[in-house]
Each structure stands twice: as C-alpha cells, then as structure tokens.
C-alpha cells in the first residue's frame, strides 16, 4: 500500500493502480476531505470514477450540479466530467474512489470557466 499524499483540501492514499501492480487496469484510493474544504475542480479524460462515502457528509459537484451524499451513498462520475468534492461538515469525510483505468489522466480545471456555486 502506498503512503498518504497531501492534496488540496485533504489527502489521498493509493491502494491499487498500475504503478503499484503493473497492468491491474483499475485504480483504487482512499480520499479524505478535511472539514470545510473542497478538492480541486478537475476531470479524467480516460476513465470513469465511482465514489463511495465511508464517513461524513459531502457535496459532490458533477458536471453541472452539487449532489449531497452521506455514509453509504455512492455516485458515478462519467469520464471527462468536471467534478470536485466539498466537505461542509465539522468532521473529515472519508471516501473510497475506484477508477476504470490503472493510470488516470488528471486535468485541473479553472472554476471561472465552469461556473458553479
């Protein structure tokens, strides 16, 4: 298992991907978004993403709307969809992320060109 990496708004721990197990073909990670924080707006052109909430409550931006999710909820983020995760709560939110590719493309996006509130 790889170590935890600090990301804007929280941390990400990669559990499985091509760099950890060559040719595995999927990526699996644990993501924590700190209280009151929001991850970067971004997209993955080469894969879809499934997000499963383990602990806490989040708001998930997908394409054109915020979706409220709590522990036990999940959503699918289609390939090439702008998305980010916001934790409006007082405790860290923990999620499992599964990607349909073992080596994800990651494109940070400018919120000014993808307006949302």
C-alpha positions as CSV (number, residue, x, y, z in Angstrom):
1,X,0.0,0.0,0.0
2,X,1.3,3.4,-0.9
3,X,1.6,6.3,1.6
4,X,-0.9,9.1,2.0
5,X,-0.3,12.1,-0.2
6,X,-1.5,15.6,0.7
7,X,-3.9,17.1,-1.9
8,X,-5.7,20.4,-1.9
9,X,-8.4,20.1,0.7
10,X,-7.3,16.8,2.2
11,X,-5.3,13.6,1.4
12,X,-5.3,10.6,-0.9
13,X,-3.9,7.2,-0.3
14,X,-3.5,5.0,-3.4
15,X,-4.3,1.4,-2.7
16,X,-4.1,0.0,-6.2
17,X,-3.0,1.3,-9.6
18,X,-0.6,0.4,-12.4
19,X,2.4,1.8,-10.6
20,X,1.7,-0.5,-7.6
21,X,0.6,-3.5,-9.6
22,X,1.6,-3.2,-13.3
23,X,-1.3,-4.0,-15.6
24,X,-4.0,-4.1,-13.0
25,X,-6.2,-1.9,-15.1
26,X,-8.1,-0.1,-12.3
27,X,-7.2,2.4,-9.7
28,X,-8.4,2.3,-6.1
29,X,-7.9,5.1,-3.5
30,X,-9.0,6.3,-0.1
31,X,-9.7,10.1,-0.1
32,X,-10.2,12.3,2.9
33,X,-11.5,15.8,2.6
34,X,-10.9,18.0,5.6
35,X,-13.8,19.9,7.3
36,X,-14.8,23.0,5.4
37,X,-12.5,22.1,2.5
38,X,-13.1,21.5,-1.3
39,X,-10.9,19.5,-3.6
40,X,-9.7,20.9,-6.9
41,X,-12.1,21.1,-9.8
42,X,-10.7,18.5,-12.3
43,X,-11.6,15.7,-14.8
44,X,-10.3,12.4,-16.0
45,X,-10.5,12.1,-19.8
46,X,-9.6,8.4,-19.9
47,X,-11.8,6.9,-17.2
48,X,-14.9,7.0,-15.1
49,X,-14.9,7.2,-11.4
50,X,-17.1,5.7,-8.7
51,X,-17.1,7.4,-5.3
52,X,-18.3,5.6,-2.2
53,X,-18.7,7.6,1.1
54,X,-17.4,5.7,4.2
55,X,-17.7,8.5,6.8
56,X,-19.1,12.0,6.9
57,X,-21.2,14.1,4.5
58,X,-20.1,15.6,1.2
59,X,-21.3,17.7,-1.6
60,X,-20.2,16.3,-4.9
61,X,-20.0,18.5,-8.0
62,X,-20.6,16.5,-11.2
63,X,-20.8,18.4,-14.5
64,X,-23.5,21.0,-13.6
65,X,-24.8,20.3,-10.1
66,X,-24.0,19.6,-6.5
67,X,-25.2,16.2,-5.1
68,X,-25.4,15.6,-1.4
69,X,-24.0,12.3,-0.2
70,X,-23.6,10.7,3.2
71,X,-22.1,7.5,4.6
72,X,-23.2,4.5,2.5
73,X,-24.0,6.7,-0.6
74,X,-22.2,6.4,-3.9
75,X,-22.2,8.1,-7.3
76,X,-20.7,7.6,-10.7
77,X,-18.6,10.3,-12.3
78,X,-18.5,9.8,-16.1
79,X,-15.2,10.1,-18.0
80,X,-14.4,13.7,-18.9
81,X,-16.9,15.2,-16.4
82,X,-15.8,18.2,-14.3
83,X,-16.0,17.3,-10.6
84,X,-14.9,18.1,-7.1
85,X,-15.8,17.2,-3.6
86,X,-16.7,19.6,-0.8
87,X,-17.0,18.7,2.9
88,X,-19.4,21.1,4.6
89,X,-19.3,19.3,7.9
90,X,-17.3,19.6,11.1
91,X,-15.5,16.2,10.7
92,X,-13.3,14.7,8.0
93,X,-15.2,12.9,5.2
94,X,-13.7,9.6,4.1
95,X,-14.4,8.0,0.7
96,X,-13.2,5.1,-1.5
97,X,-12.6,6.0,-5.1
98,X,-12.5,3.5,-8.0
99,X,-11.3,4.4,-11.4
100,X,-11.8,2.4,-14.6
101,X,-8.2,2.8,-15.6
102,X,-4.9,1.8,-13.8
103,X,-3.3,5.1,-14.9
104,X,-5.7,8.0,-14.7
105,X,-5.4,11.2,-16.7
106,X,-5.8,14.2,-14.4
107,X,-6.7,17.7,-15.7
108,X,-7.1,20.5,-13.2
109,X,-9.8,22.9,-14.4
110,X,-10.4,26.6,-14.0
111,X,-13.6,27.2,-11.9
112,X,-14.0,30.5,-13.7
113,X,-14.7,28.6,-17.0
114,X,-17.0,26.1,-15.2
115,X,-19.1,28.4,-13.0
116,X,-20.9,26.9,-10.0
117,X,-21.8,27.9,-6.5
